Amino acid sequence: MTAVTDQDRDRQGPGHEGAEDTGRDDDRRWDDGLIARRAAEAAHESAEAARAPEDDEPGPQVEAYGLPGSPLRPRLDALRELVGLSRARLDGDTLAEAGRVLDEASARQRLSSRHTVVAIAGATGSGKSTLFNALAGVQISDTGLRRPTTSAPIACSWTDGAAGLLDRLAIPGRLRRRPVQGGTPTDEALQGLVLVDLPDHDSAATGHREQVDRVLALVDAVIWVVDPEKYADAALHERYLRPLAGHAEISFVVLNQIDRLPGEAADLVLDDLRRLLDEDGMPVGEHGEPGATVMSLSALTGAGVGDLREVLGRFVQARTAAARRLSADVDAAAARLRPVYVADGRPGLGERAREDFTDRLSEAVGAAAAGQAAEREWRRNAGRACGTPWLRLWRWYESTRQLGGGLDLMAQALAPPEEELTARQRVEQAVRKLADDAVDGLPVPWAQAVRETAVNGAKGLPEALDELSRNAQAGAGGRGRGGNADTGSAPVGPGVPGERGPGGVGTAAGQGKRDSGSPGSVSGSVGRATGSATGALGGRVARPPRPAWWPAAVLAQASMTLLQIFGGLWLLGQIVGVLEPGLLTPALLMLAGVVGGPLVEWSCAAAARGPARRYGQEAERRLREAAAGCGRARVLDPVAAELARYREVRERYVAVTELSTTGG
């Protein structure tokens, strides 16, 4: 029999079957002048058999494959989180396919779980429409020599309640049919099947190919119909079978028209078809293994059609096709996203990279030189306190003879432009090296994000380190030239009258940064680090500590000086005749003072080496920590946060792929 739609159905849109008055004349016929007019009785009988289901579904459709216990739900949740976390780092085109999969999964889960939508696709002349009619038991789709025969998708639903699914496929009501069912066990197994006949995928009409691609992205399963002439067509394998290799479990590849093959030729062609599918990467489900179903039949003679109906019946009754399709779609989306999430190595910032960064910043800020200067200053203070007064007087005389001595302080506090440029280059090199270590093995988008974070964080870092270095140098110079190590006083320096000398610059600069930077801010943390380091080097509170033996050494040196003075006065009194002659005793006293003074000074210098070295190391450590804190706040922490973000999205990606239920 031939299924014919009436004139009223041609006027109706999708989902409006049966909406017209049932009393309207259903025997109304049409004739386009080319097709012979059919008898009214035959048209009425066929229309009743193939009429599409009404839209009055018995109740709300059940959510299909989004139940909490389904393995698909955590995969979709992980993919949704992955897309959300990646929007700020990846472009929209990269995430477009994953977003489409999520949208289609959400739409499918809201529709009926009692139906399985299966599309029949094939090339021109492959006999897919003939197979469609054979499975339905009634001629629904036109067949013939005219090409293309099928110009729009036609649906055949075995049960009611599929209107929402067909609306999603944009199949109008006039192209929705019902099969002829004989009540056999095979027919019972097909309850829930929605079969869709598609236009030719190799049609000369562009609109036909677009409809095929649109519907194939929405159905639950596909029956690919090939014939002995076109089963190896490159258009079929390269455009469809190879890209859909991960959808093997919902794919049926049927070799049609075996009645045209003599003898064992059908088996040979079928074996060659399996070989081609294997080359496409589509596994064939044999011996209980998951994969595509491959079989041969003749839709014209009916040979093998019953076997296909049985296979479809078991497939439909399992009610897992939609979940498998969505899972395969997630696998395909994850495979496309793999290059932007999976790294070749183990990217990150190790302790070695952090230490190298700190060393480079310390070198740029001059931490080692500052420590050496602090050590020399400590020893110089010890020499001033424990040295002989005659040597100190000589040093004072030499310093007053040197013109422009006060300019040395400014030369130390302000580095030459060449040195500043070198320090800036060292900082930039340190940042580049850190970024290179951090992005080693990272995917390109995330490597670019990490580099941008490092570069943005390094803005202002050279200036902060330069100020840190200048404060440290000014502090060391001010303490060396303006302070009095013997008395602990802090004289007014050569700068602004009434203010403390350059020895206090470090603390003042650090305090200024603390005031300008809010708690927890980068500038505040840098200011605290700068103030602590430079205050230790140049502030009055952080004056070099004096060991316990220092007062005794000062007293001993004073005693040696008094012996020299007493012996000299005694000798002078004998010379002028005030005292009785006796050169031995005053000479011995004077000699003891002259020899003992340098001896005490030498002993103090030897004893001061250890404390001076420790003080210099402490000054270097403080400045190193200040530089490290500055670099950590501006560069290390933002880069580490970006790497943590990558690890988080990588974990989401692993959750998407590890929970795969299709073997992808």
Buried (B, 14 or more C-beta within 10 A) or exposed (E): BBBBBBEBBEEBEBBBBBBBEEEEEBEEEEEEEEEEEBEEEEBBBBBEBBBBBBBEBEEEBEEBBBEEEBEBBEBBBBBBBBBEBBEEBBEEEBBEBBBEBBEBBEEBBBBBBBBBBBBBBBBBBBBBBBBBBBBBBBBBBBBEEEEBBBBBBBBBBBBBBBBBBBBBBEBBBBBBBBBBBEEEEBBEBBBBBBBBBBBBBBBEEEEBBEBBEEBBEBBBBBBBBBBBEBBBBEEBBEBBBBEBBBBBBBBBBBBBBBBEBEEEEBEEBBEEBBEBBEEBEBBBBEEEEEBBBBEBBBBBEEBBBEEBBBBBBEBBBEBBBBBBBBBBBBBBBBEBBEEBBBBEEEBBBEEEBBEBBBBBBBBBBBBBBBBBBBBBBBBBBBBBBBBBBEBBEEBEEEEEEEEEEEEEBEEBBEBEEEEBEEBBEBBBEBBBBBBBBBBBEBBEBBBEBBBEBBBEBBEEBBEBBBBBBBBBBBBBBBBBBBBEBEEEEBEEBBBEEEEBBBBBBBBBBBBEBBEEBEEEEBBBBBBBBBBBBBBBBBBBEBBBEBBEBBEEBBEBBEBBBEBBBBBBBBBEEBEEEEBEEEEEEBBEBBEBBBEBBBBBBEBBBEBBEEBBBEBBBBBBBBBBBBBBBBBBBBBBBBBBEBBEBBEEBBBBBBBBBEBBBBBB
